[in-house]
Amino acid sequence: MRDMSKVYDLLNPIAKEDLFISSLIKMSKKVRDQKNIKQTGYLGVLRTDYMITEQNEPKLVELNTISVGMFGFSDQMKSFYEYMADKHLDIDIPALPSDSNNIENIAAAMISAHNLFLSVHDLRDKKPIICFIVDEIETLICDHKLLENYMYSRYKVFVRRLTFEDILTH
């Protein structure tokens, strides 16, 4: 996406309430306005969180623009709910959407973005490595490992986990 105005329009209402999103938008606009920096493409891996209102309707309560935690588990939610309802409840549950393919979809998106980067910078002959920037104490390592293992087995791309401290010192 060359024109970020649609993304800004989408995120502006959230930015009014969320200082982190607001600072990301400001940083993005500052980088975009610098003449010597050219962004070739963008990849957004987003997760939305919902709660049910008293009127029994979903309400968006969070838009995660960086975090994709629990995607591995969410791929199994339909099966989990059907199992729990069958085992513990005496009710028919409505048809649920099929389990998602988050791991495959996120991996494919990351590989596409990486391939674009390599082609734009004429680095196609280089060995592809993707870095996951993680907190020092990471609670979602299992999700990361699922994605890391999938990306290697499917695409032969290595993933390297780096903390913010690793980046500063190396």
Secondary structure as the mmCIF struct_conf table of DSSP 4:
data_model
#
loop_
_struct_conf.conf_type_id
_struct_conf.id
_struct_conf.beg_label_comp_id
_struct_conf.beg_label_asym_id
_struct_conf.beg_label_seq_id
_struct_conf.end_label_comp_id
_struct_conf.end_label_asym_id
_struct_conf.end_label_seq_id
TURN_TY1_P TURN_TY1_P1 MET A 4 MET A 4
HELX_RH_AL_P HELX_RH_AL_P1 SER A 5 ALA A 15
TURN_TY1_P TURN_TY1_P2 LYS A 16 GLU A 17
HELX_RH_AL_P HELX_RH_AL_P2 LEU A 19 ASP A 33
TURN_TY1_P TURN_TY1_P3 LYS A 35 ASN A 36
STRN STRN1 ARG A 47 ILE A 52
TURN_TY1_P TURN_TY1_P4 GLU A 54 GLN A 55
BEND BEND1 ASN A 56 ASN A 56
STRN STRN2 PRO A 58 ASN A 64
BEND BEND2 THR A 65 ILE A 66
TURN_TY1_P TURN_TY1_P5 GLY A 69 MET A 70
HELX_RH_AL_P HELX_RH_AL_P3 PHE A 71 SER A 74
TURN_TY1_P TURN_TY1_P6 ASP A 75 GLN A 76
HELX_RH_AL_P HELX_RH_AL_P4 MET A 77 HIS A 88
BEND BEND3 ILE A 91 ILE A 91
HELX_LH_PP_P HELX_LH_PP_P1 ASP A 92 ASP A 99
HELX_RH_AL_P HELX_RH_AL_P5 ASN A 102 VAL A 120
TURN_TY1_P TURN_TY1_P7 HIS A 121 ASP A 122
TURN_TY1_P TURN_TY1_P8 ARG A 124 ASP A 125
BEND BEND4 LYS A 126 LYS A 126
HELX_LH_PP_P HELX_LH_PP_P2 LYS A 127 PRO A 128
STRN STRN3 ILE A 129 VAL A 134
BEND BEND5 GLU A 136 ILE A 137
BEND BEND6 THR A 139 THR A 139
HELX_RH_AL_P HELX_RH_AL_P6 ILE A 141 TYR A 155
STRN STRN4 PHE A 158 THR A 163
HELX_RH_AL_P HELX_RH_AL_P7 PHE A 164 THR A 169
#
